[in-house]
Amino acid sequence: MDDDRNSDCESRSSAPVFSTCEQSATTATSVSDNENDTASMRSNSPAPSVMSMSSALRQALYKQEFGRNLNNYSNVYQLPADEEELDRLERQYDMLNSLFGYKYPPPMRKVLEEDNSKVQNAVLDLGSGAGNWIIDVARDFPHCEAVAVDLTPMKSKRIPSNLRSEVDDINLGLEHFTGQFNVVHTRLIAMGVQDYYRLIDQISDVLRPGGLIDLAEVDFVTYDRNHQLISVTDPTPDALTWGKPYWSHWLRAVSNVARDRLGGDVTAARHLYSWVSKHQAYEDVTYHEFWLPIIPGNYDRPPEEAEFLKEHRMALEYDVLSFLKAGRPMLLRAGYSEQFLLGIERHVFEELREAEEPQYARIETVYARKKHVVLPVVTALAS
């Protein structure tokens, strides 16, 4: 898949076959006391609490398309930002933690304990979604400052006092966070990122020396029971280019729209290891891949995977069916008819329950430490 990924590097570890009180949150969106004023998309410093936003400003953060609320901030990330989508992400969170075998990467606790500076430890979650991960961080590490950044305000009513929520588009840059965090985390945000390598580079400036970068992305293609790529033709808004496996075709359609029409970096997962390991600022790079049986299929699977499905199959089905609905506005805007998409969704539901052949997603994770001393890049001058 990725020609520039070096499998011989000692820092890469290969996963098994399956691996198987109310806070005063802030926002980077400007707030005016006059509800008739328009909000600028970004301010130089955090603005007042999202809890104190006027109803007009809150409403301005959303737009409605095809019956779903979407963020009105970014033209790149166009999955819904409503209660239905947040419920999907909340249920997905526990399932993915079980798949990974951890909530936090192993070095994280050490990173947050070994900083001897007088500055308070801080953790940043980019594209926080429902906020489950960063809320857990704020509770599990109460001595740390926790910051969640997303395109819409955090809606949870259980936000700890050491957590703040900022509304911002990370595609606009992270310069205002330079040198402020011990840990920077992202999970499944590539669809909304225009240039993922640039994001990795900027995170190196956001991290303090010795800090931890933690990335996890899915690569938006599907794999068979042997973890070999399932090749499908590019689907178009008609039935002629669609067929079994329907989930693979649907995912390809969403991926194409996210990449070609919206500009999302949907292939980023395949390059995470290469980008981080070759970056001058990072060391101790660790890579894992995890195989999620999106369409489980009816076959004799490895025992560890069977145990995972026994515990999470209902959550997995809910995630898939909810994701089909979440992707509907993107595909409708791209020219697909609602009747056609409803038919495809029924076929995917049948595959979930009846398919003989599985369809896997590959989730790739990378975490690394920022070097304590980063040497500048020296470019030789031409004679």
Secondary structure, 3 states (H helix, E strand, C coil): CCCCCCCCCCCCCCCCCCCCCCCCCCECCCCCCCCCCCCCCCCCCCECCHHHCCHHHHHHCEEEECCEEEECCCCCCCCECCHHHHHHHHHHHHHHHHHHCCCCCCHHHHHHHHCCCCCCCEEEEECCCCCHHHHHHHHHCCCCEEEEEECCCCCCCCCCCCEEEEECCHHHCCHHHCCCEEEEEEECCHHHCCCHHHHHHHHHHHEEEEEEEEEEEECCCCECCCCCECCCCCCCCCHHHCCCCHHHHHHHHHHHHHHHHCCCCCCHHHHHHHHHHCCCCEEEEEEEEEEEEEECCCCCCCHHHHHHHHHHHHHHHHHHHHHHHHCHHHHHHCCCCHHHHHHHHHHHHHHHHHCCCCEEEEEEEEEEEECCCCCCCCCCCCC
